[in-house]
Amino acid sequence: MGELHLHTGARIYITSADDGARHIQGKDLRGLWAEEIGLWQNWQMAWDESIAFAVRQEPGKILVTGTPKKGHPLVRRLLSDPEVRVSRMRTLDNAANLNPASLQAMIDRYAGTLLGRQELDGELIDDVSGALWLRSDILYLPAPLDMTRIVVAVDPSGAKDPESGNDAIGISVCGFDSYTQYGHVLADYSLTDGPAVWAKRAIQAYHQHEADLIVAESNFGGEMVRHTIHAVDPKVPVKLIHASRGKQQRAEPVAMLYKGGRVYHTHPMPELEDELATWVPGETKQSPNRLDAVVWALTELMLTSTQAKVMSAKRFGEEPIYRRGDLTLVGERFIDKER
């Protein structure tokens, strides 16, 4: 938040879209620059409430810049609006203002890749042939306040070379609501850092979202994954899962849940959604760490024997509210202890 006062008497207000651009509500603006809208999370309040009613003085122009992330609802809306004038440029078009070494490093690493086409060339990447997810498979819906279960999933990196681009740690928070039978992707906290840092991030997510469990892949590190988490907080329950099947076989059932309208994202998560919509099994070289974390979480919530019991309870007419001890599992049915 801030203000810039010019010698002409004009003022420039600086605000964040992530809090809904509240700082400019009630202002009389002559124009606005909206930067990187493809990364905005609270975009509806920022665009439809704050900006829409604040930019009301002549000439009333809005300049929008950013990488063209087609999966973002606001990007889709603006690109389909015939009143919006669209212009495109590549990173190389701005080479005179960039550090040559940094520019060359980006070109060397990303040229020719889907991410490079999007970030360096400004291409609007449509659905990718062979990808398990389509952009249209990713739907948005607010999560219920009290979900049946919430888990944090961690996909540790198996990369030995930090320059490989495969060293991100996937950290996803997902929930499940037994009444609607919907899964909800609540947050993506993936990062690139050492064990102590990602363990702390996962534990913070566990407490912040009041999760039941941390699920972690054990293929890279084995018990060390559990020890790393417990070194930060020994009270957090950790379930280790060994990946006995390939990524495609693990991901396909979860992709089908998306296609069936059974999974919703609570807000745009551009990096995760780009990975979902561009990962082609057997072709994409970079490891889909964010995707893997979501797959682990939703598999635990919606495709395990525990989830089968919850669905069985629903069919028997009981209230399958597995909220941290509120219910007791009796055979294949959940019974409320207070009944």
PyMOL commands that set and color helices and strands:
alter all, ss='L'
color gray80, all
select helices_A, chain A and resi 17-19+22-24+37-39+43-54+73-79+91-97+100-110+114-119+135-137+195-208+223-232+247-259+270-278+289-302+305-315
alter helices_A, ss='H'
color red, helices_A
select strands_A, chain A and resi 2-5+11-14+31-35+61-65+139-140+149-155+170-177+182-188+213-217+238-241+263-265+327-330+333-336
alter strands_A, ss='S'
color yellow, strands_A
deselect
rebuild
show_as cartoon
